[in-house]
């Protein structure tokens, strides 16, 4: 008799869900785990965001030699210099030609930095999330489920361990092994 047990993969997370015979209602057997995907997803997301927010998060990149922090710092400095040019022009410190020349030079440099950041994000989905550590949670929340799954798959293996019958989600039954 088919016991209804099947494996499902959601956002890179493998879990086993058991359904009782013919009822479709979740049941817990001695070696099966029933976990609602939402608390599990929330828990794994919190672990990912914490890891990507850490000062050494660049070590999670496939190519550790890409200094996302330095690129982001350079980008912010170039944006600040563009703003300063606009202020100087508004105050009459520089003329229109000086502002245009300075703006063109800074925009060219800014495009180069943006290109490096975009290349890093294309090659490694983690890079796009850690581009600004202060915004990791916001970037994670704005990321599609498929990209989240890719990031989780690249960074870690998540295993849901068997839990006692009738037990609601408990992080102690989730094993996370970092790959990087």
C-alpha positions as CSV (number, residue, x, y, z in Angstrom):
1,X,0.0,0.0,0.0
2,X,1.3,3.4,-0.9
3,X,1.9,5.5,2.2
4,X,1.9,8.8,0.4
5,X,5.4,9.9,1.4
6,X,7.2,12.0,-1.1
7,X,10.1,14.4,-1.2
8,X,9.7,18.0,-2.3
9,X,12.3,20.6,-3.0
10,X,11.3,24.2,-2.3
11,X,13.9,26.9,-2.7
12,X,16.7,24.5,-2.5
13,X,15.5,23.0,0.7
14,X,14.8,19.2,0.8
15,X,12.0,18.1,3.1
16,X,9.9,15.0,3.5
17,X,6.2,15.5,3.9
18,X,3.9,12.6,4.8
19,X,0.2,12.4,3.9
20,X,-2.1,9.9,5.5
21,X,-3.8,7.2,3.3
22,X,-6.5,8.8,1.2
23,X,-7.2,11.8,3.5
24,X,-4.7,14.3,2.2
25,X,-4.2,15.5,5.8
26,X,-0.6,15.8,7.0
27,X,0.4,13.1,9.5
28,X,3.7,12.4,11.2
29,X,5.1,8.9,11.2
30,X,8.0,7.6,13.3
31,X,10.6,8.6,10.7
32,X,8.9,11.5,8.9
33,X,8.9,15.2,9.4
34,X,6.0,17.4,8.9
35,X,7.0,21.1,8.7
36,X,5.1,23.9,7.3
37,X,7.2,25.5,4.6
38,X,6.7,29.1,5.9
39,X,8.4,28.7,9.3
40,X,11.1,26.7,7.7
41,X,11.6,29.2,4.9
42,X,11.6,32.0,7.4
43,X,14.3,30.3,9.5
44,X,16.5,29.5,6.6
45,X,16.1,33.1,5.2
46,X,17.1,34.5,8.6
47,X,20.3,32.3,8.6
48,X,21.1,33.4,5.1
49,X,20.6,37.1,5.8
50,X,22.7,36.9,9.0
51,X,25.5,35.2,7.1
52,X,25.4,37.7,4.2
53,X,25.3,40.6,6.6
54,X,28.5,39.5,8.4
55,X,31.7,41.6,7.9
56,X,33.4,38.7,6.2
57,X,30.5,37.8,3.9
58,X,32.8,38.4,0.9
59,X,34.4,35.0,1.8
60,X,31.1,33.4,0.7
61,X,31.6,34.6,-2.8
62,X,32.8,32.0,-5.4
63,X,35.7,34.3,-6.3
64,X,36.9,35.7,-2.9
65,X,39.2,38.1,-4.7
66,X,36.3,40.3,-5.8
67,X,36.1,43.0,-3.2
68,X,32.5,43.9,-3.2
69,X,33.0,46.3,-0.3
70,X,35.7,48.2,-2.1
71,X,33.6,48.5,-5.2
72,X,30.6,49.7,-3.3
73,X,32.7,52.2,-1.4
74,X,34.1,53.5,-4.7
75,X,30.6,53.7,-6.1
76,X,29.4,55.7,-3.2
77,X,32.3,58.0,-3.4
78,X,31.7,58.7,-7.1
79,X,28.0,59.4,-6.4
80,X,29.0,61.8,-3.7
81,X,31.5,63.6,-6.0
82,X,28.7,63.9,-8.6
83,X,26.5,65.5,-6.0
84,X,29.3,67.8,-5.0
85,X,29.7,68.9,-8.7
86,X,26.0,69.8,-8.8
87,X,26.3,71.8,-5.6
88,X,29.4,73.6,-6.8
89,X,27.6,74.5,-10.1
90,X,24.5,75.7,-8.2
91,X,26.7,77.9,-5.9
92,X,28.6,79.3,-8.9
93,X,31.9,77.8,-7.8
94,X,32.3,76.1,-11.3
95,X,30.8,77.0,-14.6
96,X,28.7,74.8,-16.9
97,X,31.6,73.4,-19.0
98,X,33.5,72.4,-15.9
99,X,30.4,70.7,-14.5
100,X,29.8,68.8,-17.8
101,X,33.4,67.7,-18.1
102,X,33.5,66.5,-14.4
103,X,30.2,64.8,-14.7
104,X,31.2,62.9,-17.8
105,X,34.4,61.7,-16.2
106,X,32.7,60.6,-13.0
107,X,29.8,58.9,-14.9
108,X,32.4,56.9,-17.0
109,X,34.1,55.8,-13.8
110,X,30.8,55.0,-12.2
111,X,29.7,52.9,-15.2
112,X,32.9,50.9,-14.9
113,X,32.3,50.2,-11.2
114,X,28.6,49.3,-11.9
115,X,29.7,47.0,-14.6
116,X,32.1,45.2,-12.3
117,X,29.3,44.8,-9.6
118,X,26.9,43.6,-12.3
119,X,29.4,41.0,-13.6
120,X,30.0,39.8,-10.1
121,X,26.3,39.4,-9.5
122,X,25.8,37.6,-12.8
123,X,28.6,35.1,-12.0
124,X,27.5,34.6,-8.4
125,X,24.0,35.3,-7.1
126,X,25.5,36.0,-3.6
127,X,27.4,39.0,-4.9
128,X,24.3,41.0,-5.7
129,X,22.9,40.5,-2.2
130,X,26.0,41.6,-0.4
131,X,26.7,44.6,-2.5
132,X,25.4,46.8,0.4
133,X,25.5,45.0,3.7
134,X,23.1,47.5,5.3
135,X,20.4,46.4,2.7
136,X,20.9,42.6,2.7
137,X,17.5,42.0,4.3
138,X,15.7,44.4,1.8
139,X,17.6,42.8,-1.1
140,X,16.7,39.3,0.1
141,X,13.0,40.3,0.5
142,X,13.0,41.8,-3.0
143,X,14.7,38.7,-4.6
144,X,12.5,36.1,-6.4
145,X,12.0,32.7,-5.0
146,X,14.1,31.1,-7.8
147,X,17.1,33.3,-7.0
148,X,16.7,32.7,-3.3
149,X,16.8,29.0,-4.1
150,X,19.9,29.4,-6.1
151,X,21.6,31.4,-3.3
152,X,20.6,28.8,-0.7
153,X,21.8,26.0,-3.0
154,X,25.1,27.7,-3.6
155,X,25.7,28.5,0.1
156,X,24.4,25.6,2.1
157,X,22.8,22.3,2.5
158,X,19.6,22.3,4.5
159,X,18.3,19.1,6.0
160,X,15.1,18.7,7.9
161,X,15.6,16.0,10.5
162,X,12.8,13.7,11.7
163,X,10.9,15.2,14.5
164,X,8.5,13.8,17.1
165,X,5.0,13.2,16.1
166,X,2.7,16.2,16.5
167,X,5.7,18.6,16.9
168,X,5.4,22.0,15.3
169,X,8.4,23.6,13.6
170,X,11.4,23.6,15.8
171,X,14.8,24.9,14.5
172,X,16.6,22.2,16.4
173,X,15.4,19.7,13.8
174,X,16.9,21.7,10.9
175,X,20.6,21.0,10.1
176,X,22.4,23.6,8.0
177,X,25.8,22.9,6.6
178,X,27.6,25.8,4.9
179,X,29.2,24.9,1.6
180,X,31.5,27.9,1.4
